[in-house]
């Protein structure tokens, strides 16, 4: 007799609750990419504890955004680019939307490849251009793990790298903890000139990354696809007849999975909470490490200078672990970025490009910057600003879609959730407009 949802659901409870965690951990890797490192290190070195509040606020907003993205993927069985690809009817509008999303994904690649190249240069003296190429090749290997071994193995590898990142960037605080009064004072929202606004936009762009929004919906879709949850030979019963048309697809998907959607959503809330607790803590640790040890120190406006200052001030062990964390950050996040870019193209244009060809094309801008000798840290910070301007194009549709019963049925957002999403969108868009005004007026 075919198993019902409740019957199959018992296979996963309660001892296998941890088995449902993972997609947010992978998406969380994007919150610890080299762009985050450059933005937070620069902010701490240039302004001390001034922008602590930006990191905290960005992480709170990121929790809501990543949960909504995962919920969309779980309930609909589609990624955000897929849903938008179906709903944007005009081909030119769909291509225009794809172009901006693709540029954001390429900006992500710039940050991640450059970060990996800088780390390899600091650790082994490898020239930046060759380091960028090596980072790109290793990211290809990680992507092959995802395509050949499945989502679970991919998650395991990236979570391992996440642990390395966390240790590498947080270790220095045990040797030089920040001043408590400075941290508390940094929670008061304020700016000090155009550069602080630029860095705030950079931090938010690196924290609430558009490609992570696109990727998380796809990661949740793939991780909880029926084929990934139901052992061979088990055939859940079909959806019950007579249900409202807006819920038929969701109920059919739930039955095919053999695990209830509310259970998946509860697990996802824990998944997102844990992932962003880790990412937020590490991001804050990076800024505090710079604020406590690099503020006012000459030459710390670059990753190389920060590494040298940490080595001279806290010792070679702290500096080496920092560089190892930066390398793990570049390798892990560039694979997530490539995954997101492929999903954006497939969902919006319904086109799949061979992975090798796509990876080579998206590597070119980063390798070009390295070949031209442009300051890597400056390129990292500016790439995060580009990401910040891409946030509204991902966030506004996400909030709008997850608020609609025609999309999520009974799982649509509550009013308070939608209001919170709208406020986050308004804040981010306003910050970008203020940044533009300050830059172009010289304010």
Secondary structure, 3 states (H helix, E strand, C coil): CCCCHHHHHHHHCCCCHHHHCCHHHHHHHHHHCHHHHHHHHHHHHHHCCCCHHHHHHHHHHHHHHHHHHHHHHHHHCCCHHHHHHHHCCCHHHHHHHHHHHHHHHHHHHHHHHHHHHHHHHHHHCCCHHHHHHHHHHHHHHHHHHHHHHCHHHHHHHHHHHHHHHHHHHHHHHHCCCCCHHHHHHCCCCCCCCHHHHHHHHHHHHHHCCHHHHHHHHHHHHHHCCHHHHCCCCCCCCCCCCCCCHHHHHHHHHHHHHCCCHHHHHHHHHHHHHHHHHHHHHHHHHHHHHHHHHCCCCCCCCCHHHHHHHHHHHHCHHHHHHHHHHHHHHHHHHHHHHHHHHHHHHHHHHCCCCCHHHHHHHHHHHHHHHHHHCCCHHHHHHHHHHHHHHHHHHHHHHHHHHHCCHHHHHHHCCCHHHHHHHHHHHHHHHHHHHHHHHHHHHCC
